[in-house]
Amino acid sequence: MKVTVLAVGRLRKSPELTLITDYLDRFNKAGRSLGLGSASVVEVEDKRNLGMAEEAKLLERAIPEGAAIVTLDERGQVISSPDFAEKLGGWRDQARDVCFIIGGADGIDPSLRQRADFSISFGKMVWPHMLVRVMLAEQIYRAGQILAGTPYHRV
Ligand SMILES: C[S@@+](CC[C@H](N)C(=O)[O-])C[C@H]1O[C@@H](n2cnc3c(N)ncnc32)[C@H](O)[C@@H]1O
């Protein structure tokens, strides 16, 4: 199973990048033995600033074939970490790749939002997309730990 975090914009060397790399490295180390495969970030850039519809075309091209599409969107569903882990485990059991999509400053084009298999909200507030990457990376790592039955996640 391949986990892709597909995001608009290039993340330069920064505290956010350090955190994302750390969480995904930790997930990848633990994930292999759980059949969760590896997680990586793929970035697309709308260099000419043509807007959401053009970003959607770039994003569509970068979605791995057959992957479950999960949008990160404040209008999506708020779910618990154990429920998120169960979803990830479900896609693993179906041998399905998963592609999480994080939009740019204007969000994710409605055409792409409609294509999604699922949409996750980190609450009604709007977060900067770089922080959403960090929070998602941590939740992916946390999900791996929940599926592994380690004490990392405590209720
Ligand atoms: C700055 S936000 C764009 C907000 C934009 N107004 C919209 O309608 O989506 C950039 C990206 O961060 C993610 N994001 C921001 N807040 C979020 C939240 N509360 N839950 C989930 N994703 C969020 C979404 O993927 C969004 O496309």
The ligand as a Gaussian input file, in Angstrom:
#p B3LYP/6-31G(d) Opt

LIG

0 1
 C       -5.735000      27.915000       3.302000
 S       -6.697000      26.502000       3.108000
 C       -7.866000      26.981000       1.871000
 C       -9.169000      27.349000       2.426000
 C      -10.211000      27.650000       1.368000
 N      -10.969000      28.778000       1.767000
 C      -11.180000      26.509000       1.105000
 O      -12.309000      26.791000       0.738000
 O      -10.808000      25.328000       1.224000
 C       -5.631000      25.415000       2.206000
 C       -5.939000      23.950000       2.341000
 O       -5.683000      23.536000       3.679000
 C       -6.569000      22.461000       4.022000
 N       -7.333000      22.863000       5.211000
 C       -7.400000      24.083000       5.789000
 N       -8.168000      24.067000       6.871000
 C       -8.605000      22.788000       7.011000
 C       -9.444000      22.112000       7.950000
 N      -10.027000      22.742000       8.958000
 N       -9.650000      20.788000       7.786000
 C       -9.085000      20.114000       6.767000
 N       -8.287000      20.705000       5.835000
 C       -8.060000      22.008000       5.960000
 C       -7.469000      22.214000       2.804000
 O       -6.954000      21.159000       2.027000
 C       -7.375000      23.523000       2.059000
 O       -7.619000      23.344000       0.687000

